[in-house]
Amino acid sequence: MSRLPFITFEGSEGCGKSTQVQRLAARLDCAGVPYLVTREPGGTAIGESIRELLQFAPQGVGMTPHTELLLFEASRSQLVREKIKPALGHGLCVISDRFFDSTTVYQGVARKLDRQIVEQLNAFAIGDCRPDATFVLDVDPGIAHSRMRHTARRPDRMEQESTEFYEQVREAYRELAAREPNRIVVIDGSRPEDNIEDEIWEIISRRFPALATNLQSGIQNPQS
Ligand code: TMP
């Protein structure tokens, strides 16, 4: 691979993925590696408006699963073309807090939409922009819920689902990882954050040595 990697983080709500995204970004800063951090839904002006509609807007109440699916894909399609592909093309490492695996799992499995259609829409939205590595933070839904209860933020529309829904999400991520072991790594998210950070960095350094040794030179990080 001649460019820096595209790395995604996945898992259920409260699994700690956003913390690990920040920790990985801090490691890349230390290593002097240029990077872009983004998230889904969101990451662009259009995507952030879609995120608000999906998560908090009163108009989102009563949204059908079909509409939900199309909105996630619309946000993704914009993000890929406006941010991710250009960033990779300019020599940045890209880290995304969620990507197309979320749709496979949440809409394709937990919402029970037609999986083939979900796959086709994912393919349409991402084109050839596939993650090089994906970390799934695996946490018991009970632990994840108690973590969420301790955050100050009000729960969004998606966070009001049943325990059964989150159990399906967890199981679907595990199945996905078993199907794509070369890309997806399942990490035990119940351990201390420092240990998880070390494990992820160790895997990334091994898989993408250019990141750890900062072989890329002369590229400015546009975020700094
Ligand atoms: P989060 O980024 O805070 O985890 O919130 C995003 C929410 O949206 C979360 O409940 C998972 C859900 N989601 C989907 O259902 N499908 C998707 O494709 C994506 C990206 C997120």
Residues whose N, C-alpha, C, O or C-beta is under 5 A from the ligand:
A	BS01	TMP	E40 P41 F72 R98 F99 S102 T103 Y106 M158
